[in-house]
């Protein structure tokens, strides 16, 4: 499948090397070697697979694979081994001989070896045109002739004849950074592609939104050229597209400039060459990181308030030189509290930081991007403060990160909590169904209070990997309230922007697609037709049931106002606390820019960490140049892990991999596939295009009830302490494993090895345990508590779903207004009919969302859940003194009289 072509290609060449090495060096006679070759069907299967795959990669190609096969048939095993070894060395990133050996007499061989020896970063350029073999050789010769020692990068061509092959190439080869389209390409492939790849190509074509085709042109080729360009852009929007034509380029340029970066005549090969290199240099540019490097190399005199700058207080010390020994001198040389020399100010950037943030906005598909150096918790507070005012209503995912709840308290906004569906069997929550969001908005409309609702915040890709469909959520919510603002917490989903399938569910990509859709005539017509159903002749809205059943369409005039906060450091390359805020707001200049900058000033340090900023800058370079490759491997390795556990006889007796069928209720699944990527990229594409919720394939949740230990014990005592395996999250009976862009195949193999050892250990222990003592049963666990309610004293009329959490919080800061109550006494009060009210936040960590917030009524369900919680770290709860609750009016008055006395 396309998502694992990198592994199929690598494994096939590695297997050929292993097998042919046996033939070449094994000492067998010619007849024996021929017999071994004939008996080894895997060699022939590998060659057949590679003959298709290598068409989509530069450097070797189908002819090279056929030559290897011909050498094997001729019995020249050493010659075949030499050729195979060259490919394996490139795939491994190792060196190759700089001087071709005597038997490499073909000019093509010499050119390949010369290219391999070049240490410069390389990329690949796809050329789409129906060409002969001689034409392709001529193209590659032209590239070599134009290559200059002064060039910072080198590139090679991948030449394919058809539109099908072009889409297949960009899906399978992540090294392609640009595409040159020539109008002479054919439409359909002649290759024997896999069914999954063919289906994926058709799904990619379906991504081209209706209404985006150009106006009719007298040039028939414009339509098919633009159709291919739109499909390639839908699959990988980061690709640069160039058109090279022989005639009528003026007409073509006028019709196609919206999609192509530039149009060339065929003889303008040098201009194309320079354009390709120039564009990659723009992607490679890291303005702030480069400024830091330059600053570190400059001799300066330090007369400001930062003794550690330039290593001044370290390198001359007798006692702390090990700081420089451990971290390196460059860390200290880069430290400064000045903004001279191009380093810029994070609070008011005008040079290098400003440009770095603009490049990040380009990479992530945002209108504006802002760097944050103290984590996404702060990023969330910035957005809340910028957009919310006291007593405005924000719809909040009950189980979002604690920073959102703290932000609501700080702004004075009134939260109306949305309940996610519970997964009681596994002791964690899922996501908020769209029907609940719509119903709450309809309730506010019925109460005449919809104008008070300002924003909704949801966690897109929860801690456990449940992903929303932001485009659908935003569209249907805007159909009810056209000016609603959206904050998507994508702390765990920064990588999503760099894969064709996951990208569609990121906030920024969804905002762009929604904006484009609202501008089409087809949407306007569908909207008018739906309005006739939603507002019958009398003008009153149809019953709520109609609004809930319909897939609502927003008015074409609805405003797209979308913000995403992102823990870049969690899933991409960045130092700890490196985060970003992405903005796609049509009303940015008119309504949001000034309050946003005030909020940014409020929460951003005047002394930001330059190392964090540099890592955000250079991490952006990485994902623009190789993000697709890294994310593709990340998802594939996670699928390999899930398959290994599910298929291993011992592991599947001890552990169970939870799938979409376990983590998403049936009514919120459309395609019905338990693990879509395991069935091919096309199945994943379908699920992510249609289902209300999907599971991030890079997160593998393992149910461990049959081990006889709880999740916390499994994590600390067995995985971390015994084998050094780190995991982020556990519940009472689950463990979450995550792959990321730094995960290797060796790491996956080590984890599987460790799980086998643990499974053997647990089976042995279970064989010796007392059969009269049953294993823990997840069904015996209390259900997850929903948000109970705000105490009537913190609501306007005592019944509203939203409450004044800030008033409750600050009341809870008064010593006389608070008492500590042990769990058993608190339970007795609840059983007696009292309604105790939480004085603060109670937040188990992980996962980091509060079970109680200030002003919330404490119920028996909350206490039951807390009683069995096995998390070691619970913020806001004192094990010695118990819960902090607000005194009732009578208790408060008595406490005041005691103090006065």
Buried (B, 14 or more C-beta within 10 A) or exposed (E): BBBBBBBBBBBBBBBBBEBBBBBBEEEBEEEEBBEBBEEBEEBEEBBBBBBBBBBBBBBBBBBBBBBBBEBBEEBBBBBBBBBBBBBBBBBEEEEBBEEBEEEBEEEBBEBBBBBBEEEEEBBBBBBBBEBEEEEBBEBBEBBEEBBEEEBEBBBBBBBBBBBBBBBBBBBBBBBBBBBBBBBBBBEEBEBEBBEBBBBBBEBBBEBBBEEBEBEEBEBEBBBBBBBBBBBBBBBBEBBBBBBBBEEBBEBBBEBBEEBBBBBBEEEBBEEBBEBBBEBBEEBBBBBBBBBBBEBBEEEBEBEEEBEBBBBBBBEEEEEEEEBBEEEEBBBBBBBBBBBEBBBBBBBEBEBBBBBBBBBBBBBBBBBBBBBBBBBBBBBBBBBBBBBBEEBBBBBBBBBBBBBBBBBBBBBBBBBBBBBBBBBBBBBBBBBBBBBBBBBBBBBBBEEEBBEBBBBBBBBBBBBBBBBBBBBBBBBBBBBBBEBBBBBBBBBBBBBBBBBBBBBBBBBBBBBBBBBBBBEBEEBBEEBEEBEEEBEEEEEEBEEBEEBBEBEBBBBBEBBBBBBBBBBBBBBBBBBEBBBBBBBBBBEBEEBBBEBBBEBBEEBBEEEBBBBBBBBBBBBBBBBBBBBBBBBBBBBBBBBBBBEBBBEBEBBBEBBBBBBBBBBBEEEBBBBEBBBBBBBBBBBBBBBBBEBBBBBBBBBBBBBBBBBBBBBBBBBBEBBEEEBEBEBBBBBBBBBBBBBBBEBEBEBBEBBBEBBBEBBEBBBEEBEEEEEEEEEBEBEEBBEBBBBBBBBBBBBEEEEBBBBBBBBBBEBBEEEEBBBBBBBEEBBEBBEEEBBBBBBBBBBBEBBBBBBBBBBBBBBBBBBBBBEEBBBEEBEBBEEEEBBBBBBBEEBBEEBEEEEEE
